[in-house]
Amino acid sequence: MWNESINKAVEKGSSGTEVTLKELIDLRCNVLHQSEDGINKWLKHSGQRLARVRGRGLEFDATREYQTGDDIRSMAWRVTARSLKPHIKVFQEEKERPVWLAVDLSPSLYFGTRCMFKSVGIIKQAAFLGWSHLLKRERVGAMIATEHKICVYRPHSSERNFLAVLNALSTCSSARPAFNEMNQLHHLLLSLQQQVRSGHLVFILSDFYQFDIEIQKLILHLAQRTQVALCFIYDPFEAEPPPSYQYILTDGEKRLLFNMDNAQNRLHYQQQFQLKQDNLTDFSRKNNIALQILCTNQKPMWMSHL
C-alpha cells in the first residue's frame, strides 16, 4: 500500500502551486552536482559553520555497575532502585548526527505571485537540505506543521524513510488551507523542544509570518542545546507594493479596499516588510544563528549549480 501511494505521487504533474514527489526525488541529483558545500556557503554569512558535533554529542548505549571515580551525573537511578546496586549510564559518541527539518506550512505559506507559492519553495528547500545531509550519511528527520496537525518523522539514515518525508511534503503542497491567525510555528517549536536532543542540527523553514517574543524565546531555547539554522521565504508582492491603484480584495465573503494610490500607504507597506526582515536579521546575528533568505522569484539553492 505504501509503495502504491509513492508510485502514484511520482506520476503526478507539477506546477508552481504544488510540487510532485518526482521533483523532490530529482533534487537528489542537484545535490550530487554541487561543486561546493552550498549549505556551509550560506551559513558563512552569519559567521557560523556547521560542526560535526555540538554539545555532548553522545547517545545512550547501556548501563553497568558503578565504579569508583564514575561521574555521578550519569547515574541510572531506575536501574539502581530496581537492582539495589548503584548503576551508571554508558554513552557512546554519535557517529551520525541527527538532522531535523522543521517545516512550517501554515496557511500564509500558500501564497505566491511569482514563479511559485512560498509553500512550494520551502518544501523544495527542505528536500534539498535533507538530501544534502542524507548523502553525507547523517540521519534526517522532519517535523511538518500543517493547518490541523504536526507530523513527526524520527531521524533515520535510510532513503526509504526520507521518501516517506518527501511524500508527506508533496501531499501537503496540494492543500489549500483557509487563512487564519493560528500560530502553527509556535506549535512546531514547542514540539521540537520535546523531540530534539543536544548535538542535533535543526533547520527551521518558514515565512515567519508571526515572529513575536514567544517565537524568539523558543528558538533561543533550542539554540542553547542544538545547532539552529533559519530559512526565511517571502514573495516579491510582500516586499514591494503593486502598481498604484485602488484594489478591491475579497475572500469570497468580505470585500476590502486596498488603496495603493496613496503614497503614505505605499511607504508604510514597504516599511512593514523591511522591519520584519531587519528583525529577523538582527535576531540571527545577535544570537549567532544562521539565516538564509529566499524569494520565490530568485534562483534558489537547489538550482545553484545550473
C-alpha angles and dihedrals in degrees: 000000000000092000091050092054090050092050093049092050092050091055095054123107123243141225140168090270096059138012129228127227089242091059091051092048091048090058086076088075091051090056091050090053095053109122092202139013099284093186094058088043094065093036089061090068089068093047090251131114126187113258123204092236132018125186118348095342091195134126130203115264110166145313131256138175117286117262129195110276096026117139107258089208086075095055115142096219098181094051089044092054093046097048097032087228125102113257132179133205117251118213133193129202115266108244094186113048113219113238122198125203106202104193119190110204098173117157092263089068093063093081136094142151099183129051098322148000116272087242091059092049094049092046092051091048091051091050091049092050091046094053091045092059097035091057088054087058094251122141112255125198134166143212114199120194113203132172093275109021149005117246116207126202113183117228113272134166096221123102089219090064092047091051088060089054092049091048090053091049091049091050091049091052091067093054119108106200119187113249115260140158095248111130103228091169089062091054090045093054092047090053091049090056089062097046110038126079136198112293097027122129115228126194112194110199118189147120086243089223085168114037104163131151093274092054090049092049092052092050091049091049089054092046091057092069105017138041109259129196124182126212115195120191128189140169122239089240088065093053101041126035118238121255116298109283142116102257126196113217124195139175091201093272110043128042125212132187112233103193110198092159088080112089092208091054091051092050092048090049092056094042093054092057093043090051091053093049092045091051091052093046094047092046092051095045094046093051097037092243118150115244128193120189119204130184121200093233098046129089105272129218093257089064097041093111094056 
